[in-house]
Amino acid sequence: MSATREIVITPGRAMSNYWLDLWRYRELFYFMAWRDILLRYKRMSIGFAWAVIRPVLTMLIFTLVFSRIAKLPSGGVPYPLLIYTAMLPWQFFATAFTDAGNSLTNKESIIAKVYFPRLIVPASAVIVSFADFVVALVVLAGLMVWYGIVPDLRLCALPAFALLVVLVALGAGLWISALSVKYKDFRYIIPFAVQLGLYISPVGFNSTVVPETWRWVFALNPMVGVIDGFRWSVLGMEPPDLRYSLGVSLALALFLLVSGTAYFRRLERSIAELL
């Protein structure tokens, strides 16, 4: 009679096995992301239109405030396009950051019952937010046709900047999701952080209005390089500064991703108990 071998799967496995688990659970990742996309728009009476309404309303308000009242320069492009092109990456980051911060709490019933790499939960929240980004991107194409803006070969760099904002969102999302579980008050900080980030990011204005002496401080916000890159690739505006915005954004994105993953892994074993 052959002996029965028992296999115990725990979240404290070695790092090499953990990354192998991520690959083994890829179907769960796809299912979780796709299910959340369907649920998000099924529960909304206006469906995918909400992904368009938010950036469009923000574009109209910011155009009124920064262009008509403050009379800030637009860099030679229509001000609504200046705003909307920045709203694309910012809205994605803000939604991904918020959803990732609440993702573990929302999946508490699943996390408490079965083991799977918990990193899948905030990562799938970031992917779900990308659906809004794709829908809003179609609206941007329509606005460019309306204003007669024809992109050039610089548009080929847009996927690289899209990948950069995904890295920033994922790294920040891992941090905030872990912190929200360990320190319950962090979930109340998320809306304030998103609101503050909107005003310190060049969404309603051109980065060139920031004085040269303050550029390095301004560039500590990783979304500066992302937004400048989007405007350069789509609208043909000035390229992001390699010394400040782009270089710092790339460095911070990698730092957030590596440190966020490390912190999340360190806390992962106790997530179920903390929830």
Steps between C-alpha positions, in 0.01 A plus 500: 500500500658828390548776750292813464703815456358816652582837345456807715490838328569803716567866424844477657658301218842582365528795268578282197192284562293810559569643155429157354166509684421831335535332162299197610218724621494713184152374410372621837658837426324519162168388650519743793584796276234418240235437767572835665478679164158346434375576850625858493304593188203275566426685823518840331187619325707691244760224458814583305382859458625570852856440381445791258292733717760539776795617289276710273342686794843556653625625164219755478549625856878523473476675163274763655721549808850483354440632148216753526557626856870444575590539130791255517682419174407183317821449307338558163234228522128529579463518878232227519742261328779606737277406794349183360833352392621540858175367644550166324800381705393687812149353510643153448751546782242649739248221436762225521646645821158525664377158389827329595485660844157346563556177308611275786212613722252441219634146446510415871261204467716333235833576667384349831397169340761395242863563424619668184771765451335805656693728268246400234230704675650854475655415163160405356356828635760689295408304187130567553573875515678468166161430339393859574826621347432317173147642476623855569773454239233464232353836606844658468516380140165666436618828656812501283286459190272782619792740549682382187807373687690233305756304705842414357747219564534608861169324558695172485648587840155513664499129601828555686350783704186291556722224638672756723172611659403134550826445691440810713141394573596141581786600729292758686205259506703227667615743767157644576323161493741356757497812716117513493490150646761558769385850592124536458512880492687497168181430307378845607821660379458367144237757382704787647820373334326474162352849529835649603680317221266650241604853593873434523502324163510695170146403406349848479812677381815461292814391688692787342328748734696352792819707561826327412626519859201296620498241222690240703247526785210490255650191333487303828141432400537197265187602308678810366715299261204284400276796418776689317569184301135460403481861382821467302401176326138597428509878452861551393579732790839538667656164594525412869825612659738205525673649805185571695156376407567190289811376677356552847163349400667185369722468809206554736281256308760225536560589865128490579458167321799327662446639851122457478538137397750436781278661764190322373680165509618563856146573615327241283522212748290690755250666263220255578541552875519879467182513295 
